[in-house]
Amino acid sequence: MNFPLLVAAVRAAVESGVPIEYVETNAAWCVDTDRTLERFERLYDAGLRRILISCSPFHAEKVPLRRTLNAVECAIRVFGRRGTIVYMPHWIEIISQLDTERPVPIERYVERLGKEKTVRLLWEGYSLIPGGRSGYALNGLRPAIPAAAMEGESCAGEILYSRHMHFDLYGNVIPSFCGGLRTATVDGMDELFRDGLPLDRLPLIKLLLEGGPYALFKFAERTAGYAERRDGYAGKCHLCVDVRRHLSERVEAEYFELAPTQFYEHLIDTHPADASDPG
């Protein structure tokens, strides 16, 4: 969306000795070959040596596969085969069987492949994490899980031991793929690496580390009137997000961990009538 800024950021990182493993794109802008080549060449000239092109059923809902294929072909010409990464390449063949020129909604997979095969493709073939909007949108494609079935599951792997984290545009540090869950801000990174997580100031993180989303669920049930969804959950991340959403809306005291607020404001519950709502 701000290509000159991206080029400047790549150049600044390279000149400062900060390693860049790759820059990632969803190929939405790769409409024609000339423009795609021109932008890839500018990134290469700035010092970038690897590009990652995302290909998934969720990108394909908005981005026609033709643009993804164009991005791959142009990337190979500029960065070479070793400098071109496709994530996940097996989806190119799957999506191409449905359509290459237009976006492909998830419903098309169910119509063409059947519900059972679609479930396997999404949950096993994509390693889907039912956090954010996906837990709501896809809950029902496989048997729902009650909250009690997730008792004893911990989030230590995602919060403490993952080598993966994200930084959002507001300066929040997000562990692993836990959207809407803040452990620190970029201004507090020195303290975080020096002293670790200040659990005395992060009560929700503490609950997730000690007892996982189920502990968070029991806490919200006891203190904030949260009621379990009658239609169940798509997994532990869906339970966690739904509880956090409730806390962000119902609790007057602000929790540092629940950020950014925009994350919760834009969650879309596709089955609101099925949820138990204490009003």
N, C-alpha and C positions, 0 to 999 in steps of 0.2 A: 504493500500500500504506500510505502515511502521508499522507493528503490534507491534514490540518491543517498538516503540515510543509511541503508543497508550497505552500499558500496563503501561509504565513509567508515562505517563500523568495522567492516572487514579489513580495510586498509589500516585503520588505527590499531586493530588487534595484531595484525601481522607485523607492523612496524614496532610495536611494543613487546613483541616476543610472546604474545598470548596464543597458544595453540588453538586452532579451530579444527575440530574433527570433520565437520561438514556444516553447510547451510541447508535447511530443509524447505521444500516448497510443496504445495498441494497441486501445482500446475494449473490452477484456475485461470491464470493470465496467459498461459502458453497457447494462444489462439492461432498464431501464424508462425511459420518457421523463422522468418527474418527477425521479428522482434525477439523471439526466444533466443536465437543465436546471439543477437546483439547484447542482450542482458547477461547471458552466461559469459560472453567474452569480457565484458566489463568487470564481472566478478573475478574472472581468472586473472585479468590484468591487475586487479587490486590485491592479489595474492592468494585467493581461494583455490584449493586444489581438489576438493571433493564436494559433490552435491548429492543430497538425498531427496528422492522424489517419492512422495507418499501415494500409495495406491491401496484403497480399501473400499469396502461396500459403503462406508459412511462418507468418504470423499466423493465417491461416484454418485451419491444422491444429489450432489450439486455440480460436480465437475464431470463433463462427458469424458469417456475414456480416450477419445481422440486427442484431447489436450494432454493427457498423461503420456500417451505414446509419443506425441510430438516432443514433449519435454525430455523423454528418455533418449530419443534419437539425437536431439540437439546436444544434450549433455555428453553423450558419447563422443560427438564430434569435437567438443571443446575440452572436456575433462578426461576423455579416454574411458575405456571400460573399467579400469581399476579405480577411477575417480568418480564413477557413477554408481550410486546405490539406489536400489528400488526397494521400498518397504510397503507392502509385502508383494513380491513378484508373482506368486501363484494366483493372486486375485486378478491379474491381467487376463488370464485365460478364462476365469470364471465369469468376469464381467463382460468379456467380449462375446460370450455365448448369448447374452441378453440384449446388449446394445453398445455400440461404440460412438454413436453420434449424439446421443441424448443422455441426460442424467437417468440413473436407474434407481427408483425408489425401492426400499426394502420389501415392500409388498410384492414386487415383481419376482423376487426369489421364491416367496411362498407360493405364488401362482405357478411358476415354472418348475420348481424343484420339490415342492411340498414342504409342510411345516417341519417335519422331523429332520430332513436334510438341511434346511435353512438353519435350524437350531444348532446342528453340529458345525456348520460353516461359521456361524457367528461366534459361538462360545468356545469352540475348540480350534477352528481354523484361523481365528483372529485373536485368540486369547483376550476376549472382551472383558473389560473391567466394568461392572455395573454401577459406576459412580456417576455423578452429574445427571444429565438428562437421560442417559442410556438406561439406567435402572428403571425409570418410569416408562420410557417408550417401549422397552423390550420385555418388561415384566409381563408374563403371560405366554411368551414363546417357549417357556419350559416350566415345569412344576414350581409353584411358589414355595418359599421356605418360611416357616414361622420364626419369629425372633428367638424363641427358646432353642431352636436347632443350632443356633450360632453361639450359644453359651460356651465359654472357654476359648474361643478364637481370639488371638492376640493381633495387634497391629504393629508389634515391635519390628517385624521385618520391613514394613513399609516406612515407618517413621525413624527407626534407629539404624537399621542395617542396610537399607537400600543405598546403592551408589548413584542413584538417580534423584535429582530434585529439579524443581522449576522455579523461575522467578517471573512474576507477572508484571504488567506494566505499571502497577501501583507500588512496586518495590517490596512485595511480599515474598517470603521464602516458603515454598510449598513442598512438603516432602513427597517423594515418589510421584504418584499420579493422584494424590489426594486433593482434588480441586476444592477450594473453599476452606481449606484447613491451613492456617498459618502457624509456623513455628517461630518465625523471627522476621525482621525486615532487613533489607540490605545494609542499613545503617548499623544493625546489631550483629553482623556476621562475625566480627572479631570476638565479641563476647561468646557467641554461640560455639565457635571453634575452640576457644580457650577454656570455657567453663562447662560446656554441654548445655542441654536443655534445662532452663530454670523451672522445674516442674512445680515449684511452689507458686509460680505465677501463671502456670498453664494447667488449670484443673481438668479441662476436657482432654488434653493430650495425655495427662496422667491416667485418666480413666481408660483411654484407648490402649495405653501400654500395659496396664494392669489386667484389664478384663475385656479388651476389644469393644466392638460396637454394642455387644449385649450389655456390658456394664454401663455404657453411655445411655442405652435405651432405658435401663432400670433407673438411672439417675434422673433422666428427663421425665419418666413416668411418675416418679416420686415427687419431684420438685417443680415441674412445669406443666403437668397435666397431659403429657404425651400419651396417646393411645395407639396400640399396635394396629397396623393396617390389616383390614379383614382379608384383603387379597394377597397378603404376604409380601415377600421381598425376593428380588432376583439374586441376592447374595449379600454378603456381609457389608460390602461397600454401599449397596442400596440402603440397607438399614442405617448405616452411619450417616449418609447424606440426608435421609428423611428425618432423622432425629435432629441433626444439626440445623436443618431448615426450620423445624418447629422451634428450636431454641432461638434462632435468629429472629423469628417473628413474634414469639410470645414472652420472652424474658426481657425485663426492663434493663437489667444490668448487662452491659456489653461484655462479651467474652473476647479477649484478644485473638483467640484462635479462629473465630468465625469471620474470616475476611478473604476476599473483598466482599462487601455487601452485595455488589452487583451479581456475584455468583448465585446467591440465593434468590435475588429478585428475578432472575431469568430462567430459573428452573421451571419446567413445564410438566405438570402432573397430568398424564393422559387418562388416568382413571380416578379423578377426584371423588366421585360418588362412592367408590369402593373403600375409601379410607374412613376409619373411625375418627370423627372430629368432635372434640369436646366443646367446640364453639368458643 
